[in-house]
């Protein structure tokens, strides 16, 4: 039983936060496309970003801000244009965005962090963004969490939001989060976009360490299509408005907060994988028996990211050979004579040897998972054991359908 419970509100569930999402005319569809998350006071800020060499201006901007001072008051996110590979003009657009919002909020632009999502190579439509800022600021509220979640999506079919609360001493502490992502998901130090709010008081380095750990166990363990984005960003704010004592070292309270932060990140990461472009089901891969967690995670993510495994699951084909092959090429040494593979409760391989199993039942299991999409019983569970080591890990992905190609073939046209 966990030490926390799920509540409503998303990023505005923690004390001292407001949010909004509006239509600014950035997306051709006319849908919501500009989001703001605002803390009532300066918050400790941490970030984890893409490691690709081709980065969006907002990524470099946030890195620079956090290196100078790990604090923020606001997060501004536009959808429609990625503002990546846009050169000096794209950088100027990012700086100008922060300045314009800073004026409207009467705060320093250095306290504003930025994120963008959309088509690579396209600059932000700055005239539309600047014209929308007064409305953005005037509509921010404690009820605006879901509006912000809607305004950051692109090809997503659903919004992704969660909030948890727990007791620390006699005070309630809350963490809320939203995310977007559906395609171009194979992150290295982040996911597409995720914004997390917390009302605990945490020292800057400890908050950064907590976020890095949480990301490594969540967003870094999902894959949809093997492509890492230019804009991958996770930003977490902690504003201390719960009035709990400051957490400054990795004791019991810090571990409790880190566990809750990780749970928020895992929920959002799974929501992204579940909403993978064209997907019909979520895939969860659990690996045990390695010497450490890193090795188990590596095998799990290799299996979850295998195009052959993903295609077989879409075809409702319990092809355990593809699972075994992916485990073997993950770059982790193990004795293939100890390999065990299960699909749900069905044992397919034991001690490196194929087993007779009920093929019809295995296919039915896969069909049922596809039928349960978005009902939280859509998860295809693949369990792999490679030895008797203490290491264990998980990864999440989705099946690979015909629609994935159609969606991405038509993305910019």
VMD Tcl script that draws the C-alpha trace (Angstrom):
set ca {
  {0.00 0.00 0.00}
  {1.44 3.39 -1.02}
  {1.94 6.34 1.32}
  {0.02 8.68 -0.98}
  {-3.34 9.00 -2.70}
  {-4.50 10.27 -6.07}
  {-6.30 13.62 -6.11}
  {-7.65 15.92 -8.80}
  {-6.15 19.15 -10.09}
  {-2.99 18.18 -11.96}
  {-0.32 20.89 -11.75}
  {-2.58 23.20 -9.75}
  {-3.29 20.64 -6.99}
  {-0.19 21.65 -4.95}
  {-0.55 24.88 -2.96}
  {0.51 28.13 -4.56}
  {0.15 27.24 -8.23}
  {-2.09 28.48 -11.02}
  {-2.29 27.53 -14.69}
  {-4.10 28.15 -17.93}
  {-4.20 27.15 -21.57}
  {-5.62 29.22 -24.40}
  {-5.89 29.41 -28.18}
  {-3.29 31.85 -29.46}
  {-3.47 31.02 -33.15}
  {-0.20 29.07 -33.22}
  {-1.71 25.78 -34.44}
  {-3.41 25.58 -37.85}
  {-6.18 23.53 -36.22}
  {-7.30 26.40 -34.03}
  {-7.01 24.28 -30.88}
  {-5.47 25.40 -27.59}
  {-1.78 26.04 -28.12}
  {-0.33 28.24 -25.37}
  {0.03 27.20 -21.72}
  {1.21 28.91 -18.56}
  {2.04 27.40 -15.17}
  {2.63 29.99 -12.45}
  {3.88 29.72 -8.88}
  {2.77 32.44 -6.48}
  {6.32 32.64 -5.10}
  {9.79 31.83 -6.38}
  {10.15 28.04 -6.58}
  {13.19 25.81 -6.59}
  {13.49 24.58 -10.16}
  {15.07 21.46 -11.62}
  {15.25 20.30 -15.19}
  {16.21 17.31 -17.29}
  {16.63 17.81 -21.01}
  {17.32 16.08 -24.30}
  {20.95 15.17 -24.98}
  {20.68 15.45 -28.76}
  {23.09 17.82 -30.49}
  {20.20 19.37 -32.45}
  {18.24 21.17 -29.75}
  {15.41 23.66 -29.60}
  {16.13 27.19 -28.42}
  {13.93 26.67 -25.36}
  {16.14 23.78 -24.18}
  {19.32 25.86 -24.28}
  {17.46 28.79 -22.75}
  {16.24 26.72 -19.78}
  {19.67 25.18 -19.25}
  {21.21 28.63 -19.14}
  {18.61 29.94 -16.69}
  {18.97 26.97 -14.32}
  {22.76 27.12 -14.42}
  {22.60 30.78 -13.40}
  {19.98 30.24 -10.68}
  {17.91 27.10 -9.90}
  {14.63 28.92 -9.36}
  {11.59 29.96 -11.38}
  {8.14 31.47 -11.10}
  {6.60 30.43 -14.40}
  {6.70 27.94 -17.27}
  {5.52 29.10 -20.71}
  {4.86 26.43 -23.34}
  {3.77 26.90 -26.94}
  {2.50 24.15 -29.25}
  {2.59 24.26 -33.03}
  {6.20 25.24 -33.68}
  {9.19 23.44 -32.14}
  {11.53 26.43 -32.64}
  {14.31 23.88 -33.14}
  {17.04 24.24 -35.79}
  {15.96 27.87 -36.18}
  {19.35 29.51 -35.54}
  {19.91 32.91 -33.99}
  {16.42 34.12 -34.82}
  {14.90 31.19 -32.94}
  {17.02 32.05 -29.90}
  {15.87 35.67 -30.10}
  {12.25 34.48 -30.22}
  {12.77 32.46 -27.04}
  {14.35 35.41 -25.23}
  {11.60 37.75 -26.43}
  {8.90 35.32 -25.28}
  {10.26 35.38 -21.74}
  {10.61 39.17 -21.77}
  {7.02 39.71 -22.94}
  {5.59 37.36 -20.33}
  {7.84 38.88 -17.65}
  {6.42 42.32 -18.37}
  {2.86 41.03 -18.16}
  {3.51 39.20 -14.87}
  {5.79 41.94 -13.50}
  {8.56 39.43 -12.81}
  {12.08 38.99 -14.10}
  {12.27 37.05 -17.38}
  {15.05 35.02 -15.77}
  {12.34 33.41 -13.60}
  {10.44 32.16 -16.65}
  {11.28 28.78 -18.17}
  {10.26 27.92 -21.72}
  {9.15 24.90 -23.71}
  {8.03 24.44 -27.30}
  {6.57 21.56 -29.29}
  {5.59 21.18 -32.91}
  {7.30 21.01 -36.28}
  {11.11 21.17 -36.29}
  {12.50 24.09 -38.30}
  {9.54 26.36 -37.70}
  {9.92 29.48 -35.57}
  {7.24 30.51 -33.08}
  {4.57 32.76 -34.55}
  {5.68 35.64 -32.35}
  {3.02 38.17 -33.35}
  {0.29 35.72 -32.34}
  {2.11 34.72 -29.14}
  {2.69 38.30 -28.00}
  {-0.91 39.27 -28.78}
  {-2.15 36.35 -26.67}
  {-0.08 37.03 -23.55}
  {-2.58 39.46 -21.92}
  {-5.34 36.84 -22.23}
  {-2.98 34.14 -21.00}
  {-2.16 36.10 -17.86}
  {-5.76 37.18 -17.21}
  {-7.10 33.61 -17.36}
  {-4.57 31.92 -15.07}
  {-6.29 30.29 -12.09}
  {-6.18 27.47 -9.56}
  {-8.63 25.57 -11.78}
  {-6.50 25.84 -14.91}
  {-4.53 22.60 -14.70}
  {-6.55 20.73 -17.31}
  {-6.57 23.71 -19.67}
  {-2.77 23.75 -19.52}
  {-2.66 20.00 -20.19}
  {-4.78 20.51 -23.33}
  {-2.68 23.39 -24.63}
  {0.62 21.49 -24.75}
  {-0.48 18.54 -26.92}
  {0.20 17.97 -30.63}
  {-0.63 14.53 -32.05}
  {-1.76 13.27 -28.62}
  {-5.22 11.77 -28.53}
  {-5.69 12.41 -24.80}
  {-4.30 14.76 -22.18}
  {-1.98 13.40 -19.50}
  {-2.33 14.66 -15.95}
  {-2.03 13.40 -12.37}
  {-1.72 14.66 -8.79}
  {-0.79 12.87 -5.57}
  {-0.79 13.90 -1.92}
  {0.78 12.55 1.25}
  {1.35 13.56 4.86}
  {4.72 14.73 6.09}
  {4.42 15.23 9.80}
  {1.05 16.92 10.25}
  {1.06 18.71 6.90}
  {-0.19 17.70 3.45}
  {2.35 17.68 0.63}
  {1.25 17.44 -2.99}
  {2.88 16.80 -6.36}
  {1.08 17.39 -9.65}
  {2.16 16.84 -13.22}
  {1.15 17.08 -16.86}
  {2.85 15.72 -19.95}
  {2.52 15.54 -23.70}
  {3.93 13.02 -26.12}
  {2.70 10.50 -28.62}
  {5.40 10.13 -31.25}
  {9.13 10.82 -31.54}
  {9.48 9.09 -28.19}
  {12.78 7.45 -27.38}
  {14.11 9.89 -24.80}
  {17.61 10.23 -23.50}
  {17.39 12.22 -20.25}
  {13.77 13.30 -20.63}
  {10.55 12.75 -22.52}
  {8.67 14.94 -24.96}
  {7.41 17.53 -22.45}
  {6.47 17.20 -18.79}
  {5.89 19.83 -16.13}
  {5.73 18.96 -12.45}
  {4.73 21.08 -9.47}
  {5.31 20.41 -5.77}
  {4.57 22.42 -2.64}
  {7.33 20.95 -0.45}
  {10.49 22.86 0.43}
  {13.56 21.09 -0.95}
  {17.17 22.20 -1.38}
  {18.09 22.85 -5.05}
  {20.66 20.07 -5.55}
  {18.52 17.50 -3.75}
  {15.49 18.41 -5.88}
  {17.59 18.07 -9.03}
  {18.91 14.69 -7.86}
  {15.37 13.51 -7.10}
  {14.14 14.54 -10.53}
  {17.05 12.86 -12.29}
  {16.39 9.61 -10.42}
  {12.67 9.78 -11.15}
  {13.26 10.46 -14.86}
  {15.69 7.56 -15.16}
  {13.02 5.20 -13.79}
  {10.17 6.58 -15.88}
  {10.56 8.82 -18.92}
  {13.93 7.32 -19.84}
  {12.29 3.89 -19.86}
  {9.65 4.56 -22.50}
  {9.90 4.21 -26.25}
  {7.36 4.57 -29.05}
  {9.41 4.78 -32.22}
  {13.11 5.03 -31.38}
  {13.36 8.75 -32.16}
  {14.59 11.26 -29.60}
  {13.10 14.74 -29.85}
  {14.95 18.02 -30.18}
  {12.73 19.48 -27.47}
  {12.62 16.82 -24.71}
  {12.13 18.62 -21.41}
  {11.09 17.80 -17.86}
  {10.81 20.75 -15.49}
  {9.93 20.37 -11.81}
  {9.10 23.23 -9.42}
  {9.02 23.06 -5.61}
  {7.70 26.24 -3.98}
  {7.55 25.33 -0.26}
  {3.95 26.51 0.15}
  {2.94 23.42 2.13}
  {4.95 25.04 4.95}
  {6.75 21.82 5.79}
  {10.31 21.94 7.09}
  {12.91 22.19 4.36}
  {14.25 18.85 3.14}
  {18.01 19.20 2.74}
  {19.40 15.66 2.90}
  {18.44 12.18 1.72}
  {16.65 11.03 4.86}
  {13.27 9.36 5.33}
  {11.22 12.39 4.21}
  {13.37 12.90 1.12}
  {13.00 9.25 0.15}
  {9.23 9.51 0.59}
  {9.08 12.62 -1.59}
  {11.33 11.07 -4.23}
  {9.15 7.95 -4.34}
  {6.03 10.09 -4.87}
  {7.80 12.15 -7.54}
  {8.86 8.93 -9.28}
  {5.29 7.63 -9.15}
  {4.03 10.81 -10.84}
  {6.68 10.47 -13.54}
  {5.93 6.76 -14.10}
  {2.21 7.46 -14.48}
  {2.87 10.20 -17.05}
  {5.49 8.12 -18.87}
  {3.08 5.19 -19.20}
  {0.38 7.59 -20.40}
  {2.71 8.74 -23.18}
  {3.55 5.19 -24.23}
  {-0.15 4.22 -24.05}
  {-0.97 7.13 -26.35}
  {1.77 6.26 -28.85}
  {0.87 7.27 -32.37}
  {-1.35 4.58 -33.88}
  {-1.00 2.34 -30.82}
  {-3.66 -0.13 -29.76}
  {-2.11 -1.22 -26.45}
  {0.55 -0.47 -23.85}
  {3.52 -2.83 -23.51}
  {5.21 -3.26 -20.13}
  {8.45 -5.24 -19.99}
  {9.68 -6.45 -16.60}
  {13.21 -7.86 -16.37}
  {14.78 -9.59 -13.36}
  {17.92 -11.54 -12.59}
  {20.59 -9.08 -13.70}
  {23.45 -7.88 -11.52}
  {22.01 -4.34 -11.22}
  {19.08 -2.07 -12.10}
  {20.90 -0.38 -15.00}
  {21.40 -3.69 -16.82}
  {17.80 -4.77 -16.25}
  {16.52 -1.43 -17.54}
  {18.70 -1.76 -20.63}
  {17.28 -5.17 -21.52}
  {13.72 -4.05 -20.80}
  {13.99 -0.97 -22.99}
  {15.59 -2.92 -25.83}
  {12.66 -5.34 -25.85}
  {10.06 -2.57 -25.57}
  {11.71 -0.70 -28.43}
  {12.09 -3.64 -30.81}
  {10.14 -2.99 -34.01}
  {9.78 -6.74 -34.47}
  {8.34 -7.24 -30.98}
  {6.03 -4.23 -31.41}
  {4.82 -5.47 -34.81}
  {4.17 -8.97 -33.50}
  {2.07 -7.63 -30.65}
  {0.05 -5.50 -33.08}
  {-0.53 -8.66 -35.13}
  {-1.58 -10.54 -31.94}
  {1.27 -12.97 -32.58}
  {2.95 -14.35 -29.40}
  {6.34 -14.58 -31.13}
  {8.62 -15.17 -28.14}
  {11.64 -15.56 -30.41}
  {11.63 -11.84 -31.10}
  {11.56 -11.12 -27.37}
  {14.48 -13.47 -26.72}
  {16.45 -12.02 -29.62}
  {15.95 -8.45 -28.36}
  {17.07 -9.43 -24.86}
  {20.18 -11.02 -26.31}
  {21.26 -7.93 -28.27}
  {20.75 -5.46 -25.43}
  {24.46 -5.43 -24.59}
  {24.07 -7.12 -21.20}
  {25.85 -10.41 -20.56}
  {23.77 -13.32 -19.28}
  {23.60 -17.08 -19.71}
  {21.04 -17.81 -22.43}
  {20.42 -21.19 -20.76}
  {18.77 -19.31 -17.87}
  {16.44 -17.21 -20.04}
  {12.76 -17.28 -19.14}
  {10.02 -15.48 -21.09}
  {6.37 -15.03 -20.12}
  {3.47 -13.29 -21.85}
  {0.99 -12.35 -19.17}
  {0.63 -15.55 -17.14}
  {1.63 -17.77 -20.08}
  {5.11 -19.28 -19.87}
  {6.67 -19.35 -23.35}
  {10.31 -20.17 -22.62}
  {12.11 -21.73 -19.64}
  {15.83 -22.31 -19.08}
  {16.54 -21.14 -22.60}
  {14.21 -23.74 -24.13}
  {10.89 -23.24 -25.96}
  {7.80 -24.66 -24.28}
  {4.53 -25.97 -25.60}
  {1.89 -23.37 -24.80}
  {-1.70 -22.62 -25.69}
  {-1.31 -20.52 -28.83}
  {-4.99 -19.64 -29.00}
  {-4.97 -18.44 -25.40}
  {-1.87 -16.31 -26.00}
  {-3.46 -14.69 -29.05}
  {-6.66 -14.05 -27.13}
  {-4.65 -12.38 -24.36}
  {-3.18 -9.96 -26.91}
  {-6.59 -9.29 -28.48}
  {-8.11 -8.50 -25.08}
  {-5.37 -6.01 -24.29}
  {-6.06 -4.09 -27.50}
  {-9.77 -4.04 -26.68}
  {-9.01 -2.42 -23.33}
  {-7.18 0.65 -24.64}
  {-7.48 3.63 -22.26}
  {-9.34 1.45 -19.75}
  {-6.10 0.69 -17.86}
  {-6.48 -3.02 -18.66}
  {-4.73 -2.60 -22.01}
  {-1.28 -3.61 -20.83}
  {0.57 -6.42 -22.57}
  {2.90 -7.73 -19.87}
  {6.18 -9.31 -20.97}
  {8.23 -10.81 -18.14}
  {11.84 -11.83 -18.72}
  {14.23 -13.47 -16.28}
  {17.91 -13.78 -17.21}
  {19.47 -15.21 -14.03}
  {19.47 -15.03 -10.26}
  {20.90 -11.53 -9.78}
  {19.26 -8.85 -7.63}
  {18.80 -6.38 -10.48}
  {15.35 -5.62 -11.81}
  {13.91 -3.03 -14.17}
  {10.92 -1.99 -16.25}
  {10.27 -0.30 -19.56}
  {7.14 0.73 -21.41}
  {6.24 1.01 -25.06}
  {3.38 0.33 -27.45}
  {2.63 -1.77 -30.47}
  {3.53 -0.62 -33.99}
  {0.51 -0.29 -36.23}
  {-0.22 0.76 -39.82}
  {-1.54 4.06 -38.51}
  {1.88 5.08 -37.14}
  {3.21 5.39 -40.69}
  {0.09 7.22 -41.89}
  {0.21 9.76 -39.04}
  {3.88 10.58 -39.58}
  {3.74 10.49 -43.36}
  {1.13 13.25 -43.23}
  {2.47 15.21 -40.24}
  {3.67 18.36 -42.01}
  {1.26 18.18 -44.95}
}
mol new
graphics top color blue
foreach p $ca { graphics top sphere $p radius 0.5 }
foreach p [lrange $ca 0 end-1] q [lrange $ca 1 end] { graphics top cylinder $p $q radius 0.2 }
display resetview
